Amino acid sequence: MHSPLSIPLWSGIPFVLMLGSIAIMPLFAEKFWESNRNKLIVSLVLGIPTAVWLIANGMTHQLEHSIIFDYVPFLILLGALFVITGGIFVDGDIEATPKNNTILLAIGAVLASLMGTTGAAMLLIRPLLKINSERKIKTHSVLFFIAIVANAGGLLTPIGDPPLFMLYLRGVPFEWFMKLHVEWLTTNLILLVVYFIYDYLQHKKESPDDLKFDHDNITPISIAGKINFLWLIGVVLSVAFINSNVIPELKENKYLTFSREIVILLMTLASLVFTKKKVREANKFSWHPIEEVAFLFLGIFITMVPVLLYLEANASTLGVNSPVLFYYYTGFLSSFLDNTPTAVTFYSLALGLVHSAPEQFANLTLVGGIPELFLIAISVGAVMFGAMTYIGNGPNFMVKAIAEQQKVPMPHFFAYIYKFSLIILLPIFILVQLLFIHY
């Protein structure tokens, strides 16, 4: 491990600028930021000097690990889920009752852990909007969709949300995340109950003519591109079973772990080959969102290396040393930064605590090299609080953009916070902490 002096605090400036760009650019330079090319330029301007500094200071190994063993698997998994779920088209228009809407969100909460929050959100947002097209009041349905399907639903597997996959790459077993089922069930159940009550009240405000039209114009639900569920199962099984916890031989040669990525790429290729073109056209499929992820996270994964090393070296002096503090610090930063690098950052902080004072943690269960209590706090905090703002998790802005394309009025960045997340989400997340995460 590097000494505190060898990793200066200022080395984290590119990382702060990188995440700051993601948070601020969409608000103040929207036209510039719409171009993926400009996002790549920002990533390279901040990433290349950081990479040169790391190599010049003998930290090539850490840089290599971040790019090859973190960024590449992360991008392959996210790209696979994006491509495969983009080949599944859900059509139909059922009655937009509070019961039906709630059932759809509940299905999304389950699917989020099976196909990722991005995949589940992209699969279900258009059906949700179509079902509610006859209703005038529907903004709240999109907001709760972001909270449940695009975030809280993804807590049960490393496929569910990118921060969990990064923890999985650091040695947390695939099946361990199922231990979070109580936190998952509690959070999503409360959100669904609150949504049902609110949607019930809004439903009563709709005009009788609109409700009658909605009742009379029903199209059965149908699914095209079903073969992609087969490729999706292949991805899930690859992540679950092609890892060093299941195949010990993979520990002897770390490059063999890319056999998992090869299988995932084959599933992606199969989806592209065997999905009819008209299915993707119906989904309005484009490569733009995954290009955006690839370009932005290239910069993130390079610039965060000095930050992770600094946190590991200085963990004992930063004062974050209890599950509750890990939960709220991870949650707060996940709200305003992307929750993936935030989770990795606090994992490194926890790892640094263990390395600096192993005797303090001798009697605690370690998972992935850190105390299980810390891991629970980081996982739940990163996933749940990703819903607090539009920039907390990748699918949030995508859902907002699709809703606005279909003329659903969405609150702006700050209105989303004070009209929804602070009054609805934060009290629920505090309750989850009081129930499950203690000092």
Secondary structure, DSSP 8 states (H G I E B T S, - for coil): ---GGGS-GGGGHHHHHHHHHHHHHHHH-HHHHH-HHHHHHHHHHHHHHHHHHHHHTT-HHHHHIIIIIIIHHHHHHHHHHHHHHTT-EEEEE----HHHHHHHHHHHHHHHHHHHHHHHHHHHHHHHHHHTTT-S--HHHHHHHHHHTTTGGGGSSTTTSHHHHHHHHTT--GGGGGGGHHHHHHHHHHHHHHHHHHHHHHHTTS-HHHHHHHHH--EEEEEE-TTHHHHHHHHHHHHHHSSTTT-GGGGT-GGGGHHHHHHHHHHHHHHHHHS-HHHHHHTT--SHHHHHHHHHHHHHHHHHHHHHHHHHHHGGGS---SHHHHHHHHHHHHHHS-HHHHHHHHHHHHHHHHHH-GGGGTTS-EETTEEHHHHHHHHHHHHHHTTSSTTSSHHHHHHHHHHHHTT-----HHHHIIIIIIIIIHHHHHHHHHHH---
